[in-house]
Amino acid sequence: MTAVSPIDYETAVVSEDIFGRPTETLSRCTTMDQEQLPFLIPIIVVNASSMLYAIFQSYKARHLTTEFGESKYVFRALQASSIVILIGAPVLELAQDNTNASVFLTAAM
């Protein structure tokens, strides 16, 4: 991704002293949002379709005998992953400006 869309390191001055020197800065790595789309869309499509297909397959296999009946647990794991993604992604977008919350949510997801 860096060959096509290099990562920029931006530093913003949060506060200055009376002489105009920065006392607090905020730095982060950024890329242009439009340049990320060709990379993100295929990843999202493949991951979402494979997760939906796995949920469908575990639903179809729900009436197998107990020797082959792990589909219930696979379905529960996929369900938990889906809930984390559906709830975590919007919260991560909302917490984008807060560095501590963003790092915590990224690590937790």
N, C-alpha and C positions, 0 to 999 in steps of 0.2 A: 504494500500500500504506500510506502514511502517513496517509491520510484515515481509513481504517478501523482500522488498527493502528499507532498512532504508535510511533516508535522512542524508547526510553528510554536515557538516558546514565547508567550506573551507575559509581560510584567506590567501590572497596573499599580499606581501609587494610591494607597488608601488614605494616608494622612501625612502631613508635612509639619515640620517645626516652624518657628517664626522666621527662620532664615531661608525657607524654601527647600530644605533638605528632606528627603523622604524618611519618615520614621517607621512606617508600616507599608509593606507591599504585598500584593497578592499575585502569584505566578501560577500559570498552568499551560499545559500543552494543548494546542487546538489544531483542528484541520477545518477546511471549508466543508460545510454541510452538503453542498451539491456534489462535491467530488467524492463523498463517501457512498452515495446512493448506488453506483454500479457495483460496489462491493457488498453492501448491506442487503440489498434486495434479494440476490440469489441465496445468500446465507439464510435469511429469514424464511424464504419460500421452501428451501430444502428442509430446514429444521421443523417448520410448522407442518409440512406435509408428512414427514416421517413420524412426527408425534401423533398426528391424526390417524395415520395408518396403523400405528401400534395400538392406539386406543380402540380402533375398529377391530383389529385382530383379537385383542384381549376380550372385547365384548362378544365376538363370535365364538370364542373358546370358553365361555363361561359355564357351559353345561358338560364339559369333559369330566371324566372320572377323576377321583382324587389323586391318582398316580401322575396325571398330567395337568393337574388343576392349579398351576401357579398363576394363571391369568388373572385371578382376583387380586393378587398382590402386585402384579405388574400394572394392572389398571389403577390400583390405589397409588402407586408410585408416580405414574404418569399424571394422574389427577392432581397430586400434590405439586408436581413440577409445573403443571399448567396454572394452578392457582398462584404460585409464587411469581410466575412470569406475568400473569394478567394483573396482579396487584402491584408487583414490584416495578414494572416498567413505567407506569404513569407516576408513581411516587419518585422514582429515580429522575424522571424528567422534571418534576417539580422541585427537587432538591439539587438541581444542577448548579445553582449559584452558591450553595452552602458546601464548602469543601469537605468539612468533617462528615456531614450527612451523606454526601455523594460517595466518599471513600467507603464508609460503613455499608451503605446499600450495595455498592458494587461487590464488596467482599462477601456480603451475606447472600447475595443472589448467586 
